């Protein structure tokens, strides 16, 4: 085949992709809140899903697109999103599953993170929802509104404490971070679902308690029991 024809075909596909993306973005901006906007999001993910799944087979941390829209996050979701986007992990906002939209989800791994609101939160109803999702193979982790805004010491600062032989203080701060903050929960999800075995081994060499704390926080932040991946 003529190389020029291949290039023209690729450019044509790329142009069509950008046109479709621009159309979805316009529809999203023009749609009212609620059902209409969710309908646009559902159509976007329906079109994007084959590419999302293909990219995940190559690299679990590779995004199809982080910002197909100017996401309308509330304060709670925005805080959780901040923990996600600064890590090598792909968790798509407002991902549709069954008749639900999970706050952040990865369809290849079938895991979801929910940012539970301060007021509109019912454990019985949410548990039923999580069971329904689990029947479809989706595992849901939940963080509370308080945990999204809990002050914490960064992992890098904990590493400095260890280097300065403040081991006891470092252990206390790491436990607080892993078990009581949304950032710690997100990092535990990164550890179990997105890191390679080699990356996990390096993390545990630096922070020996990391595996047990990551496992504990994921067990604490779910309403429905399910098995976590084997780390090695």
DAQUI-V501668 format. One record per residue. N is the residue number from 1. RES is the residue in one small letter. SS is DSSP state (2 for helix, 1 for strand, 0 for the rest). NEAR is the number of other C-alpha atoms within 10 Angstrom. Layout:
N/RES/SS/NEAR ; N/RES/SS/NEAR
This chain:
1/x/0/5 ; 2/x/0/6 ; 3/x/2/8 ; 4/x/2/9 ; 5/x/2/10 ; 6/x/2/11 ; 7/x/2/11 ; 8/x/2/11 ; 9/x/2/12 ; 10/x/2/12 ; 11/x/2/12 ; 12/x/2/11 ; 13/x/2/12 ; 14/x/2/12 ; 15/x/2/12 ; 16/x/2/12 ; 17/x/2/12 ; 18/x/2/11 ; 19/x/2/12 ; 20/x/2/14 ; 21/x/2/16 ; 22/x/2/14 ; 23/x/2/13 ; 24/x/2/18 ; 25/x/2/19 ; 26/x/2/13 ; 27/x/2/17 ; 28/x/2/22 ; 29/x/2/15 ; 30/x/2/11 ; 31/x/0/15 ; 32/x/0/11 ; 33/x/0/11 ; 34/x/0/8 ; 35/x/2/10 ; 36/x/2/13 ; 37/x/2/15 ; 38/x/2/18 ; 39/x/2/14 ; 40/x/2/19 ; 41/x/2/22 ; 42/x/2/16 ; 43/x/2/12 ; 44/x/2/20 ; 45/x/2/17 ; 46/x/2/11 ; 47/x/2/11 ; 48/x/2/14 ; 49/x/2/14 ; 50/x/2/11 ; 51/x/2/13 ; 52/x/2/21 ; 53/x/2/17 ; 54/x/2/13 ; 55/x/2/16 ; 56/x/2/18 ; 57/x/2/12 ; 58/x/2/9 ; 59/x/0/13 ; 60/x/0/22 ; 61/x/0/18 ; 62/x/0/16 ; 63/x/0/17 ; 64/x/0/18 ; 65/x/0/11 ; 66/x/0/14 ; 67/x/0/11 ; 68/x/0/15 ; 69/x/0/17 ; 70/x/0/10 ; 71/x/0/13 ; 72/x/0/10 ; 73/x/0/14 ; 74/x/0/10 ; 75/x/2/14 ; 76/x/2/19 ; 77/x/2/19 ; 78/x/2/15 ; 79/x/2/18 ; 80/x/2/26 ; 81/x/2/20 ; 82/x/2/11 ; 83/x/2/16 ; 84/x/2/21 ; 85/x/2/12 ; 86/x/0/8 ; 87/x/0/13 ; 88/x/0/14 ; 89/x/0/22 ; 90/x/0/26 ; 91/x/0/24 ; 92/x/1/24 ; 93/x/1/21 ; 94/x/1/20 ; 95/x/1/20 ; 96/x/1/21 ; 97/x/1/16 ; 98/x/0/9 ; 99/x/0/7 ; 100/x/1/12 ; 101/x/1/17 ; 102/x/1/21 ; 103/x/1/21 ; 104/x/1/23 ; 105/x/1/24 ; 106/x/1/21 ; 107/x/0/20 ; 108/x/0/16 ; 109/x/0/17 ; 110/x/0/15 ; 111/x/1/20 ; 112/x/1/26 ; 113/x/1/25 ; 114/x/1/21 ; 115/x/1/24 ; 116/x/0/21 ; 117/x/0/17 ; 118/x/0/10 ; 119/x/0/7 ; 120/x/0/6 ; 121/x/0/12 ; 122/x/0/10 ; 123/x/2/10 ; 124/x/2/10 ; 125/x/2/10 ; 126/x/2/16 ; 127/x/2/15 ; 128/x/2/13 ; 129/x/2/15 ; 130/x/2/22 ; 131/x/2/18 ; 132/x/2/14 ; 133/x/2/22 ; 134/x/2/17 ; 135/x/2/9 ; 136/x/0/12 ; 137/x/0/14 ; 138/x/0/20 ; 139/x/1/23 ; 140/x/1/26 ; 141/x/1/21 ; 142/x/1/20 ; 143/x/1/23 ; 144/x/0/19 ; 145/x/2/21 ; 146/x/2/15 ; 147/x/2/22 ; 148/x/2/24 ; 149/x/0/15 ; 150/x/0/14 ; 151/x/0/13 ; 152/x/0/17 ; 153/x/0/12 ; 154/x/0/13 ; 155/x/2/17 ; 156/x/2/9 ; 157/x/2/13 ; 158/x/2/21 ; 159/x/2/17 ; 160/x/2/13 ; 161/x/2/17 ; 162/x/2/17 ; 163/x/2/11 ; 164/x/0/10 ; 165/x/0/11 ; 166/x/0/13 ; 167/x/2/15 ; 168/x/2/11 ; 169/x/2/13 ; 170/x/2/22 ; 171/x/2/18 ; 172/x/2/11 ; 173/x/2/18 ; 174/x/2/24 ; 175/x/2/20 ; 176/x/2/17 ; 177/x/2/25 ; 178/x/2/24 ; 179/x/2/22 ; 180/x/2/22 ; 181/x/0/24 ; 182/x/2/29 ; 183/x/2/26 ; 184/x/2/26 ; 185/x/2/30 ; 186/x/2/23 ; 187/x/2/22 ; 188/x/2/22 ; 189/x/2/23 ; 190/x/2/20 ; 191/x/2/21 ; 192/x/2/20 ; 193/x/2/18 ; 194/x/2/20 ; 195/x/0/18 ; 196/x/0/15 ; 197/x/2/14 ; 198/x/2/11 ; 199/x/2/12 ; 200/x/2/19 ; 201/x/2/16 ; 202/x/2/12 ; 203/x/2/16 ; 204/x/2/14 ; 205/x/2/11 ; 206/x/2/12 ; 207/x/0/17 ; 208/x/0/13 ; 209/x/0/14 ; 210/x/2/20 ; 211/x/2/17 ; 212/x/2/11 ; 213/x/2/20 ; 214/x/2/23 ; 215/x/2/20 ; 216/x/2/16 ; 217/x/2/24 ; 218/x/2/21 ; 219/x/2/17 ; 220/x/2/15 ; 221/x/0/19 ; 222/x/0/18 ; 223/x/0/19 ; 224/x/0/17 ; 225/x/0/12 ; 226/x/0/13 ; 227/x/0/7 ; 228/x/0/13 ; 229/x/0/9 ; 230/x/0/8 ; 231/x/0/15 ; 232/x/0/9
